[in-house]
Amino acid sequence: MAIQLNPKLEELVRKDVARGPYRTIDEFVEQAVTMLHEQEEYLAAHRDKTRLDIEEGWAEAERGELIGGEQVKRDMALMKAQWLAEHKGV
């Protein structure tokens, strides 16, 4: 199968092959297509759950149950610190 890329995408692929672990453009494209395929399979398999999660979040927002931005930042910093502590030296 022959695939034609626009010049902008072709340059991105060439740069990634030149600096990355890929030996050939075919190897790079194979990896890219495999990753996209896996992502699409995951999304298809979890479509209903994702839709329900979005609906639940929207309902929470409508009820005023949102967490403020500063609280989110604090929570994320704490989770990051915990993750780093658990993976120290790994």
N, CA, C and O atoms as a GROMACS GRO file, in nm:
protein
  360
    1MET      N    1   0.085  -0.117   0.000
    1MET     CA    2   0.000   0.000   0.000
    1MET      C    3   0.090   0.123   0.000
    1MET      O    4   0.180   0.136   0.082
    2ALA      N    5   0.064   0.211  -0.091
    2ALA     CA    6   0.139   0.337  -0.096
    2ALA      C    7   0.055   0.446  -0.029
    2ALA      O    8  -0.065   0.459  -0.054
    3ILE      N    9   0.121   0.523   0.056
    3ILE     CA   10   0.052   0.631   0.126
    3ILE      C   11   0.123   0.761   0.095
    3ILE      O   12   0.246   0.770   0.104
    4GLN      N   13   0.047   0.861   0.058
    4GLN     CA   14   0.102   0.992   0.027
    4GLN      C   15   0.077   1.087   0.144
    4GLN      O   16  -0.038   1.108   0.183
    5LEU      N   17   0.182   1.143   0.200
    5LEU     CA   18   0.170   1.240   0.309
    5LEU      C   19   0.191   1.380   0.255
    5LEU      O   20   0.267   1.401   0.160
    6ASN      N   21   0.124   1.475   0.318
    6ASN     CA   22   0.152   1.613   0.277
    6ASN      C   23   0.293   1.647   0.326
    6ASN      O   24   0.343   1.582   0.418
    7PRO      N   25   0.357   1.747   0.267
    7PRO     CA   26   0.496   1.777   0.300
    7PRO      C   27   0.520   1.804   0.449
    7PRO      O   28   0.625   1.768   0.502
    8LYS      N   29   0.425   1.867   0.516
    8LYS     CA   30   0.441   1.897   0.657
    8LYS      C   31   0.449   1.768   0.740
    8LYS      O   32   0.537   1.754   0.825
    9LEU      N   33   0.358   1.673   0.714
    9LEU     CA   34   0.361   1.545   0.786
    9LEU      C   35   0.484   1.464   0.750
    9LEU      O   36   0.544   1.399   0.835
   10GLU      N   37   0.520   1.466   0.624
   10GLU     CA   38   0.638   1.392   0.581
   10GLU      C   39   0.763   1.441   0.655
   10GLU      O   40   0.846   1.360   0.696
   11GLU      N   41   0.776   1.571   0.671
   11GLU     CA   42   0.890   1.627   0.744
   11GLU      C   43   0.888   1.584   0.890
   11GLU      O   44   0.993   1.553   0.946
   12LEU      N   45   0.769   1.583   0.954
   12LEU     CA   46   0.759   1.537   1.092
   12LEU      C   47   0.806   1.392   1.105
   12LEU      O   48   0.881   1.358   1.196
   13VAL      N   49   0.761   1.308   1.013
   13VAL     CA   50   0.799   1.166   1.017
   13VAL      C   51   0.950   1.153   1.000
   13VAL      O   52   1.015   1.079   1.074
   14ARG      N   53   1.006   1.224   0.904
   14ARG     CA   54   1.151   1.216   0.881
   14ARG      C   55   1.230   1.261   1.005
   14ARG      O   56   1.331   1.199   1.040
   15LYS      N   57   1.185   1.368   1.071
   15LYS     CA   58   1.252   1.415   1.192
   15LYS      C   59   1.244   1.311   1.303
   15LYS      O   60   1.343   1.286   1.372
   16ASP      N   61   1.126   1.250   1.320
   16ASP     CA   62   1.110   1.149   1.425
   16ASP      C   63   1.196   1.026   1.398
   16ASP      O   64   1.252   0.969   1.490
   17VAL      N   65   1.205   0.986   1.274
   17VAL     CA   66   1.289   0.871   1.240
   17VAL      C   67   1.435   0.905   1.264
   17VAL      O   68   1.510   0.822   1.315
   18ALA      N   69   1.476   1.026   1.229
   18ALA     CA   70   1.616   1.066   1.244
   18ALA      C   71   1.659   1.071   1.390
   18ALA      O   72   1.774   1.038   1.421
   19ARG      N   73   1.571   1.112   1.481
   19ARG     CA   74   1.611   1.127   1.621
   19ARG      C   75   1.564   1.013   1.710
   19ARG      O   76   1.612   1.000   1.823
   20GLY      N   77   1.473   0.932   1.663
   20GLY     CA   78   1.412   0.831   1.749
   20GLY      C   79   1.472   0.693   1.732
   20GLY      O   80   1.572   0.674   1.663
   21PRO      N   81   1.408   0.597   1.795
   21PRO     CA   82   1.457   0.460   1.790
   21PRO      C   83   1.416   0.385   1.662
   21PRO      O   84   1.443   0.266   1.649
   22TYR      N   85   1.354   0.454   1.570
   22TYR     CA   86   1.305   0.389   1.448
   22TYR      C   87   1.415   0.386   1.343
   22TYR      O   88   1.481   0.487   1.317
   23ARG      N   89   1.434   0.269   1.283
   23ARG     CA   90   1.538   0.254   1.181
   23ARG      C   91   1.491   0.298   1.044
   23ARG      O   92   1.570   0.340   0.960
   24THR      N   93   1.359   0.286   1.021
   24THR     CA   94   1.305   0.321   0.889
   24THR      C   95   1.173   0.395   0.905
   24THR      O   96   1.111   0.393   1.011
   25ILE      N   97   1.132   0.459   0.798
   25ILE     CA   98   1.002   0.526   0.798
   25ILE      C   99   0.892   0.422   0.814
   25ILE      O  100   0.794   0.446   0.885
   26ASP      N  101   0.906   0.306   0.750
   26ASP     CA  102   0.805   0.200   0.763
   26ASP      C  103   0.788   0.158   0.909
   26ASP      O  104   0.676   0.137   0.955
   27GLU      N  105   0.900   0.146   0.981
   27GLU     CA  106   0.894   0.107   1.122
   27GLU      C  107   0.820   0.213   1.203
   27GLU      O  108   0.739   0.180   1.290
   28PHE      N  109   0.847   0.340   1.175
   28PHE     CA  110   0.779   0.449   1.244
   28PHE      C  111   0.630   0.445   1.216
   28PHE      O  112   0.549   0.455   1.308
   29VAL      N  113   0.592   0.432   1.090
   29VAL     CA  114   0.451   0.432   1.052
   29VAL      C  115   0.381   0.311   1.113
   29VAL      O  116   0.267   0.322   1.158
   30GLU      N  117   0.447   0.196   1.114
   30GLU     CA  118   0.388   0.077   1.176
   30GLU      C  119   0.356   0.103   1.323
   30GLU      O  120   0.248   0.069   1.371
   31GLN      N  121   0.450   0.163   1.395
   31GLN     CA  122   0.428   0.194   1.536
   31GLN      C  123   0.314   0.295   1.553
   31GLN      O  124   0.229   0.278   1.640
   32ALA      N  125   0.313   0.398   1.470
   32ALA     CA  126   0.209   0.501   1.479
   32ALA      C  127   0.070   0.443   1.453
   32ALA      O  128  -0.024   0.473   1.525
   33VAL      N  129   0.058   0.361   1.350
   33VAL     CA  130  -0.071   0.302   1.316
   33VAL      C  131  -0.114   0.204   1.425
   33VAL      O  132  -0.232   0.199   1.459
   34THR      N  133  -0.022   0.127   1.479
   34THR     CA  134  -0.054   0.033   1.586
   34THR      C  135  -0.106   0.108   1.708
   34THR      O  136  -0.206   0.067   1.768
   35MET      N  137  -0.040   0.216   1.746
   35MET     CA  138  -0.083   0.294   1.862
   35MET      C  139  -0.221   0.355   1.839
   35MET      O  140  -0.306   0.353   1.928
   36LEU      N  141  -0.244   0.409   1.720
   36LEU     CA  142  -0.374   0.468   1.689
   36LEU      C  143  -0.483   0.361   1.690
   36LEU      O  144  -0.593   0.385   1.739
   37HIS      N  145  -0.452   0.246   1.636
   37HIS     CA  146  -0.548   0.136   1.634
   37HIS      C  147  -0.586   0.094   1.777
   37HIS      O  148  -0.703   0.075   1.808
   38GLU      N  149  -0.486   0.080   1.863
   38GLU     CA  150  -0.512   0.042   2.002
   38GLU      C  151  -0.597   0.148   2.072
   38GLU      O  152  -0.687   0.114   2.149
   39GLN      N  153  -0.570   0.274   2.045
   39GLN     CA  154  -0.648   0.383   2.104
   39GLN      C  155  -0.793   0.376   2.056
   39GLN      O  156  -0.886   0.390   2.136
   40GLU      N  157  -0.812   0.355   1.927
   40GLU     CA  158  -0.947   0.348   1.872
   40GLU      C  159  -1.023   0.227   1.929
   40GLU      O  160  -1.142   0.238   1.958
   41GLU      N  161  -0.955   0.114   1.945
   41GLU     CA  162  -1.019  -0.004   2.004
   41GLU      C  163  -1.060   0.024   2.147
   41GLU      O  164  -1.170  -0.012   2.188
   42TYR      N  165  -0.973   0.089   2.224
   42TYR     CA  166  -1.005   0.123   2.362
   42TYR      C  167  -1.126   0.215   2.368
   42TYR      O  168  -1.218   0.191   2.446
   43LEU      N  169  -1.126   0.319   2.287
   43LEU     CA  170  -1.237   0.414   2.287
   43LEU      C  171  -1.368   0.346   2.249
   43LEU      O  172  -1.472   0.373   2.309
   44ALA      N  173  -1.363   0.258   2.150
   44ALA     CA  174  -1.484   0.187   2.108
   44ALA      C  175  -1.535   0.096   2.220
   44ALA      O  176  -1.655   0.086   2.242
   45ALA      N  177  -1.443   0.030   2.288
   45ALA     CA  178  -1.481  -0.063   2.395
   45ALA      C  179  -1.535   0.009   2.518
   45ALA      O  180  -1.612  -0.049   2.594
   46HIS      N  181  -1.495   0.134   2.537
   46HIS     CA  182  -1.534   0.209   2.657
   46HIS      C  183  -1.626   0.327   2.627
   46HIS      O  184  -1.645   0.415   2.711
   47ARG      N  185  -1.683   0.328   2.508
   47ARG     CA  186  -1.766   0.441   2.466
   47ARG      C  187  -1.882   0.466   2.562
   47ARG      O  188  -1.905   0.580   2.602
   48ASP      N  189  -1.954   0.361   2.598
   48ASP     CA  190  -2.070   0.378   2.687
   48ASP      C  191  -2.029   0.430   2.824
   48ASP      O  192  -2.093   0.520   2.879
   49LYS      N  193  -1.923   0.374   2.880
   49LYS     CA  194  -1.874   0.418   3.011
   49LYS      C  195  -1.829   0.563   3.005
   49LYS      O  196  -1.858   0.641   3.096
   50THR      N  197  -1.759   0.600   2.900
   50THR     CA  198  -1.714   0.738   2.885
   50THR      C  199  -1.832   0.833   2.877
   50THR      O  200  -1.833   0.938   2.940
   51ARG      N  201  -1.933   0.796   2.798
   51ARG     CA  202  -2.053   0.879   2.786
   51ARG      C  203  -2.122   0.897   2.921
   51ARG      O  204  -2.163   1.008   2.956
   52LEU      N  205  -2.134   0.788   2.997
   52LEU     CA  206  -2.195   0.796   3.129
   52LEU      C  207  -2.113   0.884   3.224
   52LEU      O  208  -2.170   0.961   3.302
   53ASP      N  209  -1.981   0.871   3.219
   53ASP     CA  210  -1.894   0.954   3.304
   53ASP      C  211  -1.911   1.102   3.271
   53ASP      O  212  -1.915   1.186   3.361
   54ILE      N  213  -1.922   1.134   3.144
   54ILE     CA  214  -1.941   1.274   3.103
   54ILE      C  215  -2.077   1.324   3.151
   54ILE      O  216  -2.087   1.435   3.203
   55GLU      N  217  -2.180   1.243   3.133
   55GLU     CA  218  -2.313   1.282   3.178
   55GLU      C  219  -2.316   1.305   3.330
   55GLU      O  220  -2.378   1.399   3.378
   56GLU      N  221  -2.248   1.217   3.403
   56GLU     CA  222  -2.242   1.231   3.548
   56GLU      C  223  -2.169   1.359   3.588
   56GLU      O  224  -2.214   1.431   3.677
   57GLY      N  225  -2.058   1.387   3.521
   57GLY     CA  226  -1.983   1.509   3.549
   57GLY      C  227  -2.065   1.634   3.517
   57GLY      O  228  -2.061   1.732   3.591
   58TRP      N  229  -2.137   1.630   3.407
   58TRP     CA  230  -2.222   1.743   3.369
   58TRP      C  231  -2.330   1.766   3.473
   58TRP      O  232  -2.358   1.880   3.511
   59ALA      N  233  -2.391   1.658   3.520
   59ALA     CA  234  -2.497   1.669   3.622
   59ALA      C  235  -2.439   1.727   3.751
   59ALA      O  236  -2.503   1.809   3.816
   60GLU      N  237  -2.318   1.684   3.789
   60GLU     CA  238  -2.254   1.738   3.908
   60GLU      C  239  -2.228   1.888   3.891
   60GLU      O  240  -2.247   1.965   3.985
   61ALA      N  241  -2.184   1.928   3.774
   61ALA     CA  242  -2.159   2.070   3.748
   61ALA      C  243  -2.288   2.150   3.758
   61ALA      O  244  -2.290   2.260   3.815
   62GLU      N  245  -2.394   2.096   3.703
   62GLU     CA  246  -2.523   2.166   3.710
   62GLU      C  247  -2.572   2.180   3.853
   62GLU      O  248  -2.642   2.276   3.886
   63ARG      N  249  -2.535   2.084   3.939
   63ARG     CA  250  -2.575   2.092   4.080
   63ARG      C  251  -2.479   2.177   4.162
   63ARG      O  252  -2.500   2.196   4.282
   64GLY      N  253  -2.375   2.230   4.098
   64GLY     CA  254  -2.279   2.314   4.168
   64GLY      C  255  -2.178   2.236   4.249
   64GLY      O  256  -2.123   2.288   4.346
   65GLU      N  257  -2.152   2.112   4.212
   65GLU     CA  258  -2.061   2.025   4.287
   65GLU      C  259  -1.919   2.025   4.230
   65GLU      O  260  -1.848   1.925   4.240
   66LEU      N  261  -1.878   2.135   4.171
   66LEU     CA  262  -1.745   2.142   4.112
   66LEU      C  263  -1.640   2.172   4.218
   66LEU      O  264  -1.668   2.232   4.321
   67ILE      N  265  -1.518   2.129   4.190
   67ILE     CA  266  -1.404   2.157   4.277
   67ILE      C  267  -1.333   2.278   4.218
   67ILE      O  268  -1.313   2.286   4.097
   68GLY      N  269  -1.294   2.372   4.303
   68GLY     CA  270  -1.225   2.492   4.258
   68GLY      C  271  -1.088   2.461   4.201
   68GLY      O  272  -1.027   2.360   4.234
   69GLY      N  273  -1.039   2.549   4.116
   69GLY     CA  274  -0.911   2.531   4.050
   69GLY      C  275  -0.794   2.516   4.146
   69GLY      O  276  -0.706   2.432   4.124
   70GLU      N  277  -0.793   2.596   4.251
   70GLU     CA  278  -0.682   2.588   4.348
   70GLU      C  279  -0.683   2.454   4.420
   70GLU      O  280  -0.577   2.398   4.447
   71GLN      N  281  -0.801   2.404   4.452
   71GLN     CA  282  -0.810   2.274   4.518
   71GLN      C  283  -0.761   2.163   4.424
   71GLN      O  284  -0.692   2.070   4.467
   72VAL      N  285  -0.797   2.173   4.299
   72VAL     CA  286  -0.751   2.074   4.200
   72VAL      C  287  -0.598   2.076   4.193
   72VAL      O  288  -0.535   1.970   4.191
   73LYS      N  289  -0.539   2.195   4.188
   73LYS     CA  290  -0.393   2.205   4.184
   73LYS      C  291  -0.329   2.141   4.306
   73LYS      O  292  -0.229   2.070   4.294
   74ARG      N  293  -0.386   2.166   4.425
   74ARG     CA  294  -0.332   2.105   4.547
   74ARG      C  295  -0.344   1.953   4.543
   74ARG      O  296  -0.250   1.881   4.577
   75ASP      N  297  -0.461   1.905   4.499
   75ASP     CA  298  -0.483   1.760   4.491
   75ASP      C  299  -0.386   1.695   4.393
   75ASP      O  300  -0.330   1.589   4.421
   76MET      N  301  -0.365   1.759   4.277
   76MET     CA  302  -0.275   1.705   4.176
   76MET      C  303  -0.130   1.705   4.227
   76MET      O  304  -0.056   1.609   4.203
   77ALA      N  305  -0.090   1.811   4.296
   77ALA     CA  306   0.046   1.816   4.352
   77ALA      C  307   0.066   1.705   4.454
   77ALA      O  308   0.173   1.643   4.458
   78LEU      N  309  -0.035   1.679   4.536
   78LEU     CA  310  -0.026   1.573   4.635
   78LEU      C  311  -0.016   1.436   4.566
   78LEU      O  312   0.066   1.353   4.604
   79MET      N  313  -0.099   1.413   4.466
   79MET     CA  314  -0.094   1.286   4.393
   79MET      C  315   0.041   1.267   4.326
   79MET      O  316   0.095   1.156   4.325
   80LYS      N  317   0.096   1.374   4.268
   80LYS     CA  318   0.227   1.366   4.204
   80LYS      C  319   0.334   1.331   4.306
   80LYS      O  320   0.419   1.245   4.281
   81ALA      N  321   0.332   1.398   4.421
   81ALA     CA  322   0.431   1.371   4.526
   81ALA      C  323   0.422   1.226   4.573
   81ALA      O  324   0.524   1.160   4.594
   82GLN      N  325   0.300   1.176   4.589
   82GLN     CA  326   0.282   1.037   4.631
   82GLN      C  327   0.335   0.941   4.525
   82GLN      O  328   0.402   0.843   4.557
   83TRP      N  329   0.305   0.969   4.399
   83TRP     CA  330   0.350   0.882   4.290
   83TRP      C  331   0.503   0.881   4.286
   83TRP      O  332   0.564   0.775   4.274
   84LEU      N  333   0.564   0.999   4.295
   84LEU     CA  334   0.710   1.006   4.292
   84LEU      C  335   0.772   0.932   4.409
   84LEU      O  336   0.874   0.865   4.392
   85ALA      N  337   0.712   0.942   4.527
   85ALA     CA  338   0.764   0.871   4.644
   85ALA      C  339   0.756   0.720   4.624
   85ALA      O  340   0.846   0.647   4.662
   86GLU      N  341   0.646   0.674   4.564
   86GLU     CA  342   0.628   0.530   4.541
   86GLU      C  343   0.722   0.478   4.432
   86GLU      O  344   0.757   0.360   4.433
   87HIS      N  345   0.762   0.563   4.339
   87HIS     CA  346   0.843   0.518   4.225
   87HIS      C  347   0.987   0.566   4.234
   87HIS      O  348   1.060   0.561   4.135
   88LYS      N  349   1.027   0.613   4.349
   88LYS     CA  350   1.163   0.661   4.367
   88LYS      C  351   1.261   0.547   4.347
   88LYS      O  352   1.248   0.440   4.406
   89GLY      N  353   1.360   0.573   4.262
   89GLY     CA  354   1.462   0.472   4.236
   89GLY      C  355   1.421   0.362   4.140
   89GLY      O  356   1.495   0.265   4.121
   90VAL      N  357   1.306   0.376   4.079
   90VAL     CA  358   1.261   0.271   3.985
   90VAL      C  359   1.320   0.295   3.850
   90VAL      O  360   1.294   0.218   3.757
   0.00000   0.00000   0.00000
